[in-house]
Amino acid sequence: IQIEPSTGVLRLPEDAITFESGSANLREKYKKRLFTLGRALSSELKCYEPSGVANSSCLEINPMGYTLDAVFIEGHTDNKPFGGDTTGRLNLALSTERANTIYSELKKTNAELFSFKNPKGQQLFSLSGYGEERPLEGHKHEVPTSDEANRRIEIRFVMATPELSEQEFDSLKKKIEAVNEF
């Protein structure tokens, strides 16, 4: 697993979990790895939802009491045209189906993850697909290439933003109004 703290992305590289070219099916060995990942996420993420922040056992994991707004399971593909489609639409659909495969498998084996809520009471987990549009650094290809590194899943953690105080909001409003006077 690779983690990019600045972007909130946990990357599952191709040697951890990958898909065959043109497929959203998950092999059995990857299901076992996903189950282990789901258990780890369950134990950690409970400390980033509103009901868990106040839990004394979460103080070590999340001492600042931050909460999550969303957790996106993101699917990606290589840039090889899928089904002969050169528009990228089928790769986009395939990447979304890959994210849905991971989402469904996590839900089946780690249902607790899908009980976690954000501060608005909304479910944390969702999914998105990017097709071939976000290749890994060093894996962008000008010609269609079956690059396993780009057939990946990423999990993006989006933190909830703190609410503005009434004073902060009034100050921001005055600044915007001043700009509008020009």
C-alpha positions in Angstrom: 0.0 0.0 0.0 1.2 3.5 -0.9 0.0 6.5 1.0 0.1 10.1 -0.2 -0.8 12.2 2.9 -0.9 15.5 0.9 -3.7 14.3 -1.3 -5.4 11.9 1.1 -4.9 8.9 -1.3 -4.2 5.3 -0.3 -3.1 3.5 -3.4 -3.4 -0.2 -3.9 -0.5 -0.9 -6.4 -0.8 -3.5 -9.1 1.0 -6.1 -7.0 -1.5 -5.7 -4.2 -4.8 -5.7 -6.1 -5.2 -5.4 -9.8 -7.6 -6.3 -12.6 -7.0 -8.1 -15.9 -7.1 -5.8 -19.0 -10.8 -5.2 -19.9 -12.1 -6.8 -16.7 -13.7 -5.7 -13.4 -13.6 -9.2 -11.9 -11.5 -9.7 -8.7 -9.5 -12.8 -8.3 -9.8 -14.7 -5.0 -6.3 -13.9 -3.7 -7.2 -10.2 -4.1 -10.5 -10.7 -2.2 -8.5 -12.0 0.8 -6.2 -8.9 0.7 -9.3 -6.7 0.5 -10.8 -8.3 3.5 -7.7 -7.6 5.5 -7.6 -4.0 4.3 -11.3 -3.6 5.2 -10.6 -4.8 8.8 -7.8 -2.3 9.1 -10.0 0.5 7.7 -12.8 -0.4 10.1 -10.6 -0.1 13.2 -9.1 3.2 12.1 -12.0 5.0 10.4 -14.4 4.7 13.4 -12.2 7.3 15.0 -12.8 9.8 12.2 -16.6 9.8 12.3 -18.5 12.1 14.6 -19.6 9.4 17.0 -16.1 8.0 17.4 -14.1 11.2 17.8 -15.2 11.5 21.5 -14.2 7.9 22.2 -11.2 7.8 24.6 -9.7 4.9 22.6 -9.5 7.2 19.5 -7.4 9.9 21.1 -4.2 8.2 20.1 -5.4 7.6 16.5 -7.0 11.0 16.0 -5.9 13.4 18.8 -7.2 16.5 17.0 -10.7 15.0 16.5 -10.9 15.4 12.8 -13.8 13.9 10.9 -14.1 12.6 7.4 -16.6 13.9 4.9 -16.2 11.1 2.3 -14.2 8.1 1.4 -14.1 7.4 -2.4 -13.1 4.1 -3.9 -11.6 5.2 -7.2 -11.2 2.9 -10.2 -8.7 3.5 -13.0 -7.8 1.8 -16.3 -4.9 1.7 -18.7 -5.2 3.7 -22.0 -5.8 0.7 -24.1 -9.2 1.1 -25.9 -11.7 -1.2 -24.3 -14.1 -3.0 -26.6 -12.7 -1.0 -29.6 -14.0 2.3 -28.2 -11.6 5.1 -28.9 -13.7 7.8 -27.1 -12.7 6.5 -23.6 -16.3 6.1 -22.5 -16.0 2.3 -22.1 -12.8 2.7 -20.1 -14.6 5.2 -17.9 -17.4 2.7 -17.4 -14.9 -0.1 -16.7 -13.1 2.0 -14.1 -16.4 2.7 -12.4 -17.3 -1.0 -12.4 -13.9 -1.8 -10.9 -14.6 0.7 -8.1 -18.0 -0.9 -7.7 -16.5 -4.3 -7.4 -14.2 -3.2 -4.6 -17.1 -1.3 -2.9 -19.4 -4.4 -3.1 -16.7 -6.7 -1.8 -15.9 -4.4 1.1 -19.6 -4.1 1.9 -20.0 -7.9 1.8 -17.0 -8.6 4.1 -16.7 -5.5 6.2 -20.3 -4.1 6.6 -19.3 -1.9 9.5 -17.5 0.4 7.1 -20.8 1.3 5.5 -22.4 2.3 8.8 -19.9 5.1 9.3 -21.3 8.6 8.7 -19.9 12.1 8.1 -20.9 15.1 10.2 -24.0 15.6 8.1 -25.1 12.0 8.8 -24.4 10.8 5.3 -22.7 7.6 4.5 -18.9 8.0 4.2 -18.2 5.5 1.4 -18.9 6.1 -2.3 -17.1 5.4 -5.6 -15.8 7.1 -8.7 -14.2 6.0 -11.9 -11.6 8.0 -13.9 -11.0 5.7 -16.8 -7.6 6.4 -18.3 -7.6 10.1 -17.3 -5.3 9.8 -14.3 -2.3 7.7 -15.1 0.3 7.3 -12.5 3.4 9.4 -12.8 5.8 7.7 -15.2 3.0 5.6 -16.7 1.5 8.1 -19.1 1.6 6.6 -22.6 1.0 8.3 -25.9 0.1 5.1 -27.6 -2.4 2.5 -26.2 -0.6 0.4 -23.7 -1.7 -2.4 -21.4 0.0 -0.9 -18.3 -1.0 -2.9 -15.3 0.1 -0.1 -13.0 -2.7 2.1 -14.3 -5.4 -0.7 -13.8 -5.6 0.2 -10.1 -7.8 1.1 -7.2 -7.2 4.1 -5.0 -9.0 5.1 -1.8 -9.4 8.9 -1.3 -10.1 10.3 2.1 -11.8 13.7 2.1 -11.7 15.4 5.4 -14.7 17.5 6.6 -13.9 21.2 6.7 -14.5 23.0 9.9 -17.5 25.3 10.0 -16.9 29.0 10.0 -17.8 30.9 13.2 -20.3 33.7 12.8 -17.5 36.2 13.2 -15.4 34.5 10.5 -18.4 34.4 8.2 -19.2 38.1 8.7 -15.5 39.0 8.0 -15.5 36.9 4.8 -18.8 38.4 3.7 -17.5 42.0 4.2 -14.4 41.2 2.1 -16.5 39.8 -0.7 -18.9 42.8 -0.6 -15.9 45.1 -0.8 -14.6 43.3 -3.9 -18.1 43.5 -5.5 -18.0 47.3 -5.1 -15.4 47.6 -8.0 
